[in-house]
Amino acid sequence: MVAAISRTNKLPLYHQLYEILRDTIAHGEWKPGDMIPPESSLVESYGVSRTTVRQVLDKLVTDGLIYRQQGRGSFVAHPTLEQILTHLVSFTDEMRQRGFEPGTRVLASQLMPAPPNIAAQLGVEPDEELAYLRRLRLADGEPMSIEHSYLVHRYCPGVLQQDYAAHPLHETLERLYGLRWSRARQTIRAIKAPADTARLLGTKSGAAILFIERVSFSDRGSPVEFLQVCYRGDRYSLHAELRE
């Protein structure tokens, strides 16, 4: 049964519709991954303007309750994912532990000379050969993050010959090259999503995203990977427990 908008209620129509749709999601009538009705159906069902519907949908996107896929429509989002910062877990393992189906789209794969700033992070000479991999990471088909991996190629020659849409990078590094991460150092900051990043993540250009830079060290003590990750700000929170 569709909840009704009250014309005598002092609350604005926008606020009433927002609460109705939010409660529909909260009570499980629309489940994560479900497509919500198109704008035209919501206009007809609730007797409000298309402008009001769009404002409400924009608010639901901002609050992380729904997400949009260009050309398809709007879908109910999964609950915000909390990433714990006290140990190293791959994206694939993290999604599997949370009951999601991880997915990957390879956006770029190439050998390149190390730029001076990345060479400094990896402790190598500028222009040393790196293997570069850019991937869009998904959970149940929903874009979650974009990863830029820069690997010291001499530690993993031929690493780009593998299919990383089907096989996790870190599993491949361990299986073929005996490389295991023992520790990492990272920085985290909030940035505004560039247009291309926002398009791939399904967010608005300029939306807040979490930007992480991480240097991972093998159990042999050498820095092997410099990783840059753009996380959707509406789908991720970071958690750390602090003690005296």
FENVEN-V517682 format. One record per pair of residues at least 4 apart in sequence whose C-alpha atoms are under 8 Angstrom apart, sorted by the first residue. I is the first residue (numbers start at 1). GAP is how many residues later the second one is. Records with the same first field share a line. If there is no record, write none. Layout:
I->GAP + GAP
This chain:
2->43
3->17
4->42
5->8 + 11 + 12 + 41 + 42
6->7
7->6
11->4 + 5
12->4
13->4 + 35 + 39
14->4 + 38 + 39 + 41 + 42
15->4 + 41
16->4
17->4 + 29 + 36 + 39
18->4 + 38 + 39 + 41 + 42
19->4
20->4
21->4
22->4 + 38 + 43
23->4
24->4 + 5 + 6
25->4 + 5 + 6 + 40 + 51
30->4 + 6 + 46
31->45
32->43 + 44 + 45 + 46
33->42 + 43 + 44 + 45
34->41 + 42
35->38 + 39 + 40 + 41
36->37 + 38 + 39 + 40
37->4 + 5 + 37
38->4 + 35 + 36
39->4 + 11 + 14 + 15
40->4 + 10
41->4
42->4 + 5 + 6 + 11
43->4 + 5 + 6 + 7 + 10
44->4
48->4 + 5
49->4
50->4
51->4
52->4
53->4
54->4
55->4
56->4
57->4 + 9
58->4
59->4
60->4 + 5 + 6
61->4 + 5 + 6 + 7 + 173
62->172
63->171
64->13 + 16 + 170 + 171
65->11 + 12 + 13 + 14
66->8 + 9 + 10 + 11
67->7 + 8 + 9 + 10 + 135 + 136
68->4 + 5 + 6 + 7 + 134 + 135
69->4 + 5 + 6 + 133
70->132
79->156
80->154 + 155 + 156 + 157
81->154 + 155 + 156
82->154 + 155 + 156 + 157
83->153 + 154 + 155 + 156
84->154 + 155 + 156
85->153 + 154 + 155
86->154 + 155
88->95 + 96
89->4 + 5
90->4 + 80
91->4 + 11 + 46
92->4 + 10 + 11 + 76
93->4
94->4
95->4 + 5 + 6 + 7 + 44
96->4 + 5 + 6
100->39 + 40
101->38 + 39 + 40
102->35 + 36 + 37 + 38 + 39
103->34 + 35 + 36 + 37 + 38 + 62
104->31 + 32 + 33 + 34 + 60 + 61 + 62
105->30 + 31 + 32 + 60
106->27 + 28 + 29 + 30 + 58 + 59
107->26 + 27 + 28 + 29
108->24 + 25 + 26 + 27
109->22 + 23 + 24 + 25 + 51
110->21 + 22 + 23 + 50
111->18 + 19 + 20 + 21
112->15 + 17 + 18 + 19 + 20
113->13 + 14 + 15 + 16 + 17
114->4 + 5 + 11 + 12 + 13 + 14 + 15 + 16
115->4 + 11 + 12
116->4 + 9 + 10 + 11
117->4
118->4 + 108
119->4 + 5 + 6 + 7 + 8 + 9
120->4 + 5 + 6
121->94 + 105
122->30 + 93 + 101 + 102 + 103 + 104
123->100
124->4
128->24
129->23 + 24 + 25
130->20 + 21 + 22 + 23
131->18 + 19 + 20 + 21 + 22 + 28 + 29
132->16 + 17 + 18 + 19
133->14 + 15 + 16 + 17 + 27
134->12 + 13 + 14 + 15
135->11 + 12 + 13
136->7 + 8 + 9 + 10 + 11 + 64
137->6 + 7 + 8 + 9 + 10
138->4 + 5 + 6 + 7
139->4 + 5
143->57 + 58 + 59
144->57 + 87 + 88 + 91
145->56 + 84 + 85 + 86 + 87
146->51 + 55 + 83 + 84 + 85
147->80 + 81 + 82 + 83
148->79 + 80 + 81
149->76 + 77 + 78 + 79
150->75 + 76 + 77
151->5 + 73 + 74 + 75
152->4 + 72 + 73
153->4 + 5 + 6
155->22 + 69
156->17 + 21
159->14
162->5
163->4
164->4 + 5
167->4 + 5
168->4
169->4
170->4 + 10
171->4
172->4 + 5
173->4 + 5 + 6 + 7
174->4 + 5 + 6
175->4
179->39 + 40
180->38 + 39
181->35 + 36 + 37 + 38
182->34 + 35 + 36 + 37 + 39
183->33 + 34 + 35 + 36
184->30 + 31 + 32 + 33
185->29 + 30 + 31
186->26 + 27 + 28 + 29
187->25 + 26 + 27
188->22 + 23 + 24 + 25
189->21 + 22 + 23
190->18 + 19 + 20 + 21
191->17 + 18 + 19 + 20
192->13 + 14 + 15 + 16 + 17
193->4 + 5 + 11 + 12 + 13 + 14 + 15 + 16
194->4 + 11 + 12
195->4 + 9 + 10 + 11
196->4 + 9
197->4 + 8
198->4 + 5 + 6 + 7 + 8 + 9
199->4 + 5 + 6
201->31
203->4 + 29
207->26
208->24 + 25
209->21 + 22 + 23 + 24 + 25
210->19 + 20 + 21 + 22 + 23
211->17 + 18 + 19 + 20
212->15 + 16 + 17 + 18
213->13 + 14 + 15 + 16
214->11 + 12 + 13 + 14
215->8 + 9 + 10 + 11 + 12
216->7 + 8 + 9 + 10 + 11
217->4 + 5 + 6 + 7 + 8
218->4 + 5 + 6
231->4 + 5
232->4
233->4
